[in-house]
Amino acid sequence: MTDIVCIGEPLGEFNATRGEAGAYRFGLGGDTSNCAIAAARQGAKVAYIGALGDDEPGRTFRTVWAEEGVDDSHVSTHPTAPTGLYFVSHGPQGHLFSYLRAGSAASLYGPAQLPRDLIASARVVQASGISQAISASACDAVFEAFAIARENGVLTAYDTNLRLKLWPLTRARAIVHAACGMADIVLPGDGDAKLLTGLEQPDAIVDFYLKLGAKVVALTLGHEGSLVATPDRRQRVVPIKVDAIDATGAGDCYDGAFLAEYIRTGDAFAAGAYANVAAALSTQGYGAVAPLPRRADVEARITQEAAGRA
């Protein structure tokens, strides 16, 4: 049985280094692909759904997914549409993104291409706001995947990941709220959630998503940690101190680590504490994928933190 099935858009990444001007490191990104790799590095059995171009970034994805143990047998290759790309620059306000993704292979993906048996037999199906923002057909594919999952008793997880360059806020709110209403686990980021809900306080934000029907809400709060809530309990998870270099994939790492640990333990609060450490460790290198920690790294840091508090 597959533990986690992720659906969305893989993206080739050009990440600016802080040394030579105009120098970039090539890597891989895309929020749900990052989540898939992060979960696989925690020991989960993961598969990906989507489409790639018949190009070098697409072939690189397949190589890396194979190395990471992510099943790509349900990822199609489009004969003419490209794999999307993005560029990361770093400034006083953090990392900034620029995208070349219009007409990408993933944006042409639709409900008819979904592997229904894979979805129906998984333990969790994960998608994001970006998965739906890239096109109407991709949006419908996520709704259909969630419907298949729910019909078969499979958990659904959704990261609200908001990119206003992809769609206007009014449409984003309507689609994201509808998807969250179909999600068992909602994984919002604080900044995105404030725009989507119009609320400022973390407790009010998690209440909003719980009222939509979520069984678990894990709200990430950047350098302030996270807030994990169920209808009966909530807990603030304090951050750990790290020398952060690049936070490009930290939220995606949190998602993958959270889902892997939640599947393993059935405890949302243990999963939140685990994911908090994993996400912090992921900021210690450049790029979305390379710094993603493995289970041994996370467990070692958890042990270190516990020893420091003793």
KAKA-V974547 format. One record per backbone hydrogen bond with DSSP energy under -1.0 kcal/mol. CO is the residue of the C=O (numbers start at 1). NH is the residue of the N-H. If there is no record, write none. Layout:
BEGIN
CO&NH ; CO&NH
END
This chain:
BEGIN
2&123 ; 3&124 ; 4&47 ; 5&126 ; 6&49 ; 11&29 ; 12&86 ; 13&27 ; 14&88 ; 15&25 ; 20&23 ; 23&17 ; 25&15 ; 27&13 ; 29&11 ; 30&34 ; 31&35 ; 32&36 ; 33&37 ; 34&38 ; 35&39 ; 36&40 ; 37&41 ; 39&44 ; 40&43 ; 41&295 ; 45&3 ; 45&4 ; 46&71 ; 47&6 ; 49&8 ; 50&76 ; 52&78 ; 53&55 ; 55&59 ; 56&60 ; 57&61 ; 58&62 ; 59&63 ; 60&64 ; 61&65 ; 62&66 ; 63&67 ; 64&68 ; 65&70 ; 71&48 ; 72&75 ; 76&52 ; 82&105 ; 84&12 ; 85&100 ; 86&14 ; 87&98 ; 88&16 ; 89&96 ; 91&94 ; 94&91 ; 96&89 ; 98&87 ; 100&85 ; 101&104 ; 105&108 ; 106&109 ; 110&113 ; 111&114 ; 114&116 ; 115&119 ; 116&120 ; 117&121 ; 119&122 ; 123&155 ; 124&5 ; 125&157 ; 126&7 ; 127&159 ; 128&132 ; 129&133 ; 130&134 ; 135&139 ; 136&140 ; 137&141 ; 138&142 ; 139&143 ; 140&144 ; 141&145 ; 142&146 ; 143&147 ; 144&148 ; 145&149 ; 146&150 ; 147&151 ; 148&152 ; 149&154 ; 150&153 ; 155&125 ; 156&184 ; 156&185 ; 157&127 ; 158&187 ; 159&129 ; 163&166 ; 168&172 ; 169&173 ; 170&174 ; 171&175 ; 172&176 ; 173&177 ; 174&178 ; 175&179 ; 176&180 ; 177&181 ; 179&182 ; 180&183 ; 184&215 ; 184&216 ; 185&158 ; 186&218 ; 188&220 ; 189&193 ; 190&194 ; 191&195 ; 192&196 ; 193&197 ; 194&198 ; 201&205 ; 202&206 ; 203&207 ; 204&208 ; 205&209 ; 206&210 ; 207&211 ; 209&214 ; 210&213 ; 216&186 ; 217&229 ; 219&227 ; 220&190 ; 221&224 ; 222&225 ; 225&221 ; 226&237 ; 227&219 ; 228&235 ; 229&217 ; 233&230 ; 235&228 ; 237&226 ; 242&244 ; 247&250 ; 249&253 ; 250&254 ; 251&255 ; 252&256 ; 253&257 ; 254&258 ; 255&259 ; 256&260 ; 257&261 ; 258&262 ; 259&263 ; 260&264 ; 261&265 ; 262&266 ; 267&271 ; 268&272 ; 269&273 ; 270&274 ; 271&275 ; 272&276 ; 273&277 ; 274&278 ; 275&279 ; 276&280 ; 277&281 ; 278&282 ; 280&283 ; 281&284 ; 283&245 ; 283&246 ; 289&292 ; 294&298 ; 295&299 ; 296&300 ; 297&301 ; 298&302 ; 299&303 ; 300&304 ; 301&305 ; 302&306 ; 303&307 ; 304&308 ; 305&309
END
